[in-house]
Amino acid sequence: MREFAKVTPQTWRDRRFKGLSSSDARLAYLYCVASEHQNSSGVCRLPALYACADLAWTNERYMAALAEVVAAGLIVHDPHTDELYCVGWYGINPAMNPSHGQFIERRISEIESDFIREAVETEFLQSQEEREARRQRKPANVHPLNAASDRLLETGYLKRGQS
């Protein structure tokens, strides 16, 4: 079981999240993102009664809240497989290294729902491409801390002590 989950502060400014009309829908979304059922692919198999037990809600209350979150485009849900995907997952929880990426790819291949798997694969591949593009833009031979340290050594404050 994961020990923590990332929830970005940007959630509170997201127009889709802010557009949710009920506090039940907002809590349902946060529950889906941060519950113990969630895994590194951003997908979890979450039968409604599991969520109802965790939230201490009736099935009707949970299903109404989930429907609102799905309609807002924050969650993709397949009621046939009880799987759901938190849209934008890889913007907050990207693969941290190639090994982690391979682990996520294995998790993605285990998704039962075809349309959820396709959505997740698309978003995951896009996040990997963006990560690679950022990596290629950084000069390989310049370490950001070294550059900052060199600039710091040239400040008047530090030069005062030199004779």
ChimeraX commands (.cxc) that place a marker at each C-alpha (Angstrom):
marker #1 position 0.00,0.00,0.00 radius 0.5
marker #1 position 1.20,3.50,-0.81 radius 0.5
marker #1 position 2.17,5.68,2.12 radius 0.5
marker #1 position 1.14,8.97,0.52 radius 0.5
marker #1 position -0.54,10.41,-2.55 radius 0.5
marker #1 position 0.15,13.62,-4.44 radius 0.5
marker #1 position -2.64,16.14,-4.78 radius 0.5
marker #1 position -1.49,19.26,-6.52 radius 0.5
marker #1 position -2.46,22.67,-5.13 radius 0.5
marker #1 position -3.51,23.49,-8.70 radius 0.5
marker #1 position -6.55,21.29,-8.08 radius 0.5
marker #1 position -8.15,24.15,-6.19 radius 0.5
marker #1 position -7.78,26.46,-9.21 radius 0.5
marker #1 position -8.79,23.90,-11.86 radius 0.5
marker #1 position -11.93,25.17,-13.61 radius 0.5
marker #1 position -13.41,21.66,-13.82 radius 0.5
marker #1 position -12.87,21.05,-10.10 radius 0.5
marker #1 position -14.19,24.50,-9.19 radius 0.5
marker #1 position -17.18,23.83,-11.44 radius 0.5
marker #1 position -18.28,20.84,-9.38 radius 0.5
marker #1 position -21.55,21.91,-7.81 radius 0.5
marker #1 position -21.40,19.81,-4.67 radius 0.5
marker #1 position -18.93,19.18,-1.90 radius 0.5
marker #1 position -19.76,15.47,-2.34 radius 0.5
marker #1 position -18.39,15.60,-5.88 radius 0.5
marker #1 position -15.23,17.41,-4.75 radius 0.5
marker #1 position -14.66,14.87,-1.98 radius 0.5
marker #1 position -15.35,11.97,-4.36 radius 0.5
marker #1 position -12.71,13.32,-6.73 radius 0.5
marker #1 position -10.12,13.75,-3.98 radius 0.5
marker #1 position -10.95,10.28,-2.72 radius 0.5
marker #1 position -10.39,8.79,-6.18 radius 0.5
marker #1 position -7.04,10.57,-6.53 radius 0.5
marker #1 position -5.71,9.78,-3.06 radius 0.5
marker #1 position -7.39,6.60,-1.84 radius 0.5
marker #1 position -5.48,3.46,-1.00 radius 0.5
marker #1 position -7.04,1.82,-4.08 radius 0.5
marker #1 position -5.12,4.09,-6.48 radius 0.5
marker #1 position -1.91,2.87,-8.12 radius 0.5
marker #1 position 0.98,4.39,-10.08 radius 0.5
marker #1 position -0.90,4.20,-13.38 radius 0.5
marker #1 position -3.62,6.53,-12.11 radius 0.5
marker #1 position -6.15,3.74,-12.49 radius 0.5
marker #1 position -7.85,1.74,-9.83 radius 0.5
marker #1 position -10.53,-0.89,-9.72 radius 0.5
marker #1 position -13.03,0.63,-7.34 radius 0.5
marker #1 position -16.38,-1.08,-6.90 radius 0.5
marker #1 position -18.94,1.44,-5.69 radius 0.5
marker #1 position -19.51,-0.40,-2.43 radius 0.5
marker #1 position -15.80,-0.13,-1.54 radius 0.5
marker #1 position -16.02,3.63,-1.95 radius 0.5
marker #1 position -19.31,3.73,-0.03 radius 0.5
marker #1 position -17.71,1.87,2.86 radius 0.5
marker #1 position -14.65,4.15,2.88 radius 0.5
marker #1 position -16.70,7.35,2.63 radius 0.5
marker #1 position -19.59,6.14,4.82 radius 0.5
marker #1 position -22.01,7.10,2.03 radius 0.5
marker #1 position -25.02,5.38,0.49 radius 0.5
marker #1 position -24.60,3.93,-2.99 radius 0.5
marker #1 position -26.93,6.59,-4.40 radius 0.5
marker #1 position -24.90,9.41,-2.87 radius 0.5
marker #1 position -21.61,8.03,-4.20 radius 0.5
marker #1 position -22.96,7.33,-7.68 radius 0.5
marker #1 position -24.40,10.86,-7.93 radius 0.5
marker #1 position -21.08,12.39,-6.87 radius 0.5
marker #1 position -19.10,10.14,-9.22 radius 0.5
marker #1 position -21.40,10.98,-12.12 radius 0.5
marker #1 position -20.75,14.69,-11.54 radius 0.5
marker #1 position -16.98,14.15,-11.46 radius 0.5
marker #1 position -17.11,12.08,-14.65 radius 0.5
marker #1 position -19.30,14.69,-16.38 radius 0.5
marker #1 position -16.74,17.36,-15.44 radius 0.5
marker #1 position -14.00,15.37,-17.21 radius 0.5
marker #1 position -11.90,14.80,-14.09 radius 0.5
marker #1 position -12.38,11.04,-14.02 radius 0.5
marker #1 position -12.88,8.43,-16.73 radius 0.5
marker #1 position -15.01,5.59,-15.37 radius 0.5
marker #1 position -16.02,2.22,-16.79 radius 0.5
marker #1 position -18.95,0.84,-14.81 radius 0.5
marker #1 position -18.54,-2.58,-16.47 radius 0.5
marker #1 position -15.07,-3.11,-14.99 radius 0.5
marker #1 position -15.37,-0.77,-11.98 radius 0.5
marker #1 position -12.14,0.89,-13.12 radius 0.5
marker #1 position -11.54,4.61,-13.04 radius 0.5
marker #1 position -8.76,6.87,-14.22 radius 0.5
marker #1 position -7.86,10.27,-12.81 radius 0.5
marker #1 position -7.39,12.51,-15.85 radius 0.5
marker #1 position -4.12,14.44,-15.76 radius 0.5
marker #1 position -2.47,11.87,-13.47 radius 0.5
marker #1 position 0.92,12.00,-15.20 radius 0.5
marker #1 position 1.15,15.77,-14.89 radius 0.5
marker #1 position 1.32,15.25,-11.13 radius 0.5
marker #1 position 2.74,11.73,-10.92 radius 0.5
marker #1 position 5.12,11.25,-13.87 radius 0.5
marker #1 position 7.46,8.31,-14.23 radius 0.5
marker #1 position 10.51,9.24,-12.16 radius 0.5
marker #1 position 12.99,7.16,-14.15 radius 0.5
marker #1 position 13.03,4.53,-16.93 radius 0.5
marker #1 position 12.49,1.66,-14.48 radius 0.5
marker #1 position 9.47,3.39,-12.96 radius 0.5
marker #1 position 8.19,4.01,-16.51 radius 0.5
marker #1 position 8.42,0.31,-17.30 radius 0.5
marker #1 position 6.56,-0.51,-14.09 radius 0.5
marker #1 position 3.79,1.93,-15.05 radius 0.5
marker #1 position 3.62,0.41,-18.54 radius 0.5
marker #1 position 3.05,-3.03,-16.97 radius 0.5
marker #1 position 0.27,-1.57,-14.81 radius 0.5
marker #1 position -1.30,0.02,-17.90 radius 0.5
marker #1 position -1.24,-3.32,-19.75 radius 0.5
marker #1 position -3.26,-4.84,-16.88 radius 0.5
marker #1 position -6.17,-2.39,-17.31 radius 0.5
marker #1 position -9.24,-4.39,-18.25 radius 0.5
marker #1 position -11.28,-1.57,-19.80 radius 0.5
marker #1 position -10.28,-0.89,-23.39 radius 0.5
marker #1 position -11.33,2.76,-23.45 radius 0.5
marker #1 position -9.67,3.54,-20.12 radius 0.5
marker #1 position -6.46,1.76,-21.21 radius 0.5
marker #1 position -6.41,3.80,-24.43 radius 0.5
marker #1 position -6.90,7.07,-22.53 radius 0.5
marker #1 position -4.16,6.18,-20.06 radius 0.5
marker #1 position -1.72,5.02,-22.75 radius 0.5
marker #1 position -2.23,8.27,-24.66 radius 0.5
marker #1 position -1.65,10.45,-21.62 radius 0.5
marker #1 position 1.31,8.37,-20.39 radius 0.5
marker #1 position 3.07,8.46,-23.77 radius 0.5
marker #1 position 2.50,12.22,-24.01 radius 0.5
marker #1 position 4.03,12.69,-20.54 radius 0.5
marker #1 position 7.05,10.59,-21.54 radius 0.5
marker #1 position 7.54,12.64,-24.72 radius 0.5
marker #1 position 7.33,15.89,-22.74 radius 0.5
marker #1 position 9.83,14.56,-20.19 radius 0.5
marker #1 position 12.25,13.59,-22.94 radius 0.5
marker #1 position 11.87,16.99,-24.63 radius 0.5
marker #1 position 12.64,18.76,-21.32 radius 0.5
marker #1 position 15.65,16.51,-20.77 radius 0.5
marker #1 position 17.01,17.32,-24.23 radius 0.5
marker #1 position 16.64,21.07,-23.69 radius 0.5
marker #1 position 18.94,20.98,-20.63 radius 0.5
marker #1 position 22.64,21.30,-21.42 radius 0.5
marker #1 position 24.20,18.02,-20.35 radius 0.5
marker #1 position 27.48,19.48,-19.07 radius 0.5
marker #1 position 26.07,22.25,-16.84 radius 0.5
marker #1 position 24.86,21.31,-13.40 radius 0.5
marker #1 position 22.35,23.93,-12.17 radius 0.5
marker #1 position 23.85,23.98,-8.67 radius 0.5
marker #1 position 27.35,24.59,-10.01 radius 0.5
marker #1 position 26.14,27.53,-12.10 radius 0.5
marker #1 position 24.31,28.97,-9.08 radius 0.5
marker #1 position 27.36,28.46,-6.86 radius 0.5
marker #1 position 29.62,30.22,-9.36 radius 0.5
marker #1 position 27.27,33.22,-9.50 radius 0.5
marker #1 position 27.05,33.29,-5.72 radius 0.5
marker #1 position 30.83,33.39,-5.38 radius 0.5
marker #1 position 30.92,36.49,-7.58 radius 0.5
marker #1 position 28.57,38.53,-5.38 radius 0.5
marker #1 position 29.87,41.57,-3.58 radius 0.5
marker #1 position 28.97,40.07,-0.22 radius 0.5
marker #1 position 31.27,37.10,-0.64 radius 0.5
marker #1 position 34.01,39.11,-2.35 radius 0.5
marker #1 position 34.27,41.46,0.67 radius 0.5
marker #1 position 35.90,38.74,2.71 radius 0.5
marker #1 position 38.56,38.13,0.07 radius 0.5
marker #1 position 41.84,40.09,0.17 radius 0.5
marker link #1:1,2 radius 0.2
marker link #1:2,3 radius 0.2
marker link #1:3,4 radius 0.2
marker link #1:4,5 radius 0.2
marker link #1:5,6 radius 0.2
marker link #1:6,7 radius 0.2
marker link #1:7,8 radius 0.2
marker link #1:8,9 radius 0.2
marker link #1:9,10 radius 0.2
marker link #1:10,11 radius 0.2
marker link #1:11,12 radius 0.2
marker link #1:12,13 radius 0.2
marker link #1:13,14 radius 0.2
marker link #1:14,15 radius 0.2
marker link #1:15,16 radius 0.2
marker link #1:16,17 radius 0.2
marker link #1:17,18 radius 0.2
marker link #1:18,19 radius 0.2
marker link #1:19,20 radius 0.2
marker link #1:20,21 radius 0.2
marker link #1:21,22 radius 0.2
marker link #1:22,23 radius 0.2
marker link #1:23,24 radius 0.2
marker link #1:24,25 radius 0.2
marker link #1:25,26 radius 0.2
marker link #1:26,27 radius 0.2
marker link #1:27,28 radius 0.2
marker link #1:28,29 radius 0.2
marker link #1:29,30 radius 0.2
marker link #1:30,31 radius 0.2
marker link #1:31,32 radius 0.2
marker link #1:32,33 radius 0.2
marker link #1:33,34 radius 0.2
marker link #1:34,35 radius 0.2
marker link #1:35,36 radius 0.2
marker link #1:36,37 radius 0.2
marker link #1:37,38 radius 0.2
marker link #1:38,39 radius 0.2
marker link #1:39,40 radius 0.2
marker link #1:40,41 radius 0.2
marker link #1:41,42 radius 0.2
marker link #1:42,43 radius 0.2
marker link #1:43,44 radius 0.2
marker link #1:44,45 radius 0.2
marker link #1:45,46 radius 0.2
marker link #1:46,47 radius 0.2
marker link #1:47,48 radius 0.2
marker link #1:48,49 radius 0.2
marker link #1:49,50 radius 0.2
marker link #1:50,51 radius 0.2
marker link #1:51,52 radius 0.2
marker link #1:52,53 radius 0.2
marker link #1:53,54 radius 0.2
marker link #1:54,55 radius 0.2
marker link #1:55,56 radius 0.2
marker link #1:56,57 radius 0.2
marker link #1:57,58 radius 0.2
marker link #1:58,59 radius 0.2
marker link #1:59,60 radius 0.2
marker link #1:60,61 radius 0.2
marker link #1:61,62 radius 0.2
marker link #1:62,63 radius 0.2
marker link #1:63,64 radius 0.2
marker link #1:64,65 radius 0.2
marker link #1:65,66 radius 0.2
marker link #1:66,67 radius 0.2
marker link #1:67,68 radius 0.2
marker link #1:68,69 radius 0.2
marker link #1:69,70 radius 0.2
marker link #1:70,71 radius 0.2
marker link #1:71,72 radius 0.2
marker link #1:72,73 radius 0.2
marker link #1:73,74 radius 0.2
marker link #1:74,75 radius 0.2
marker link #1:75,76 radius 0.2
marker link #1:76,77 radius 0.2
marker link #1:77,78 radius 0.2
marker link #1:78,79 radius 0.2
marker link #1:79,80 radius 0.2
marker link #1:80,81 radius 0.2
marker link #1:81,82 radius 0.2
marker link #1:82,83 radius 0.2
marker link #1:83,84 radius 0.2
marker link #1:84,85 radius 0.2
marker link #1:85,86 radius 0.2
marker link #1:86,87 radius 0.2
marker link #1:87,88 radius 0.2
marker link #1:88,89 radius 0.2
marker link #1:89,90 radius 0.2
marker link #1:90,91 radius 0.2
marker link #1:91,92 radius 0.2
marker link #1:92,93 radius 0.2
marker link #1:93,94 radius 0.2
marker link #1:94,95 radius 0.2
marker link #1:95,96 radius 0.2
marker link #1:96,97 radius 0.2
marker link #1:97,98 radius 0.2
marker link #1:98,99 radius 0.2
marker link #1:99,100 radius 0.2
marker link #1:100,101 radius 0.2
marker link #1:101,102 radius 0.2
marker link #1:102,103 radius 0.2
marker link #1:103,104 radius 0.2
marker link #1:104,105 radius 0.2
marker link #1:105,106 radius 0.2
marker link #1:106,107 radius 0.2
marker link #1:107,108 radius 0.2
marker link #1:108,109 radius 0.2
marker link #1:109,110 radius 0.2
marker link #1:110,111 radius 0.2
marker link #1:111,112 radius 0.2
marker link #1:112,113 radius 0.2
marker link #1:113,114 radius 0.2
marker link #1:114,115 radius 0.2
marker link #1:115,116 radius 0.2
marker link #1:116,117 radius 0.2
marker link #1:117,118 radius 0.2
marker link #1:118,119 radius 0.2
marker link #1:119,120 radius 0.2
marker link #1:120,121 radius 0.2
marker link #1:121,122 radius 0.2
marker link #1:122,123 radius 0.2
marker link #1:123,124 radius 0.2
marker link #1:124,125 radius 0.2
marker link #1:125,126 radius 0.2
marker link #1:126,127 radius 0.2
marker link #1:127,128 radius 0.2
marker link #1:128,129 radius 0.2
marker link #1:129,130 radius 0.2
marker link #1:130,131 radius 0.2
marker link #1:131,132 radius 0.2
marker link #1:132,133 radius 0.2
marker link #1:133,134 radius 0.2
marker link #1:134,135 radius 0.2
marker link #1:135,136 radius 0.2
marker link #1:136,137 radius 0.2
marker link #1:137,138 radius 0.2
marker link #1:138,139 radius 0.2
marker link #1:139,140 radius 0.2
marker link #1:140,141 radius 0.2
marker link #1:141,142 radius 0.2
marker link #1:142,143 radius 0.2
marker link #1:143,144 radius 0.2
marker link #1:144,145 radius 0.2
marker link #1:145,146 radius 0.2
marker link #1:146,147 radius 0.2
marker link #1:147,148 radius 0.2
marker link #1:148,149 radius 0.2
marker link #1:149,150 radius 0.2
marker link #1:150,151 radius 0.2
marker link #1:151,152 radius 0.2
marker link #1:152,153 radius 0.2
marker link #1:153,154 radius 0.2
marker link #1:154,155 radius 0.2
marker link #1:155,156 radius 0.2
marker link #1:156,157 radius 0.2
marker link #1:157,158 radius 0.2
marker link #1:158,159 radius 0.2
marker link #1:159,160 radius 0.2
marker link #1:160,161 radius 0.2
marker link #1:161,162 radius 0.2
marker link #1:162,163 radius 0.2
view
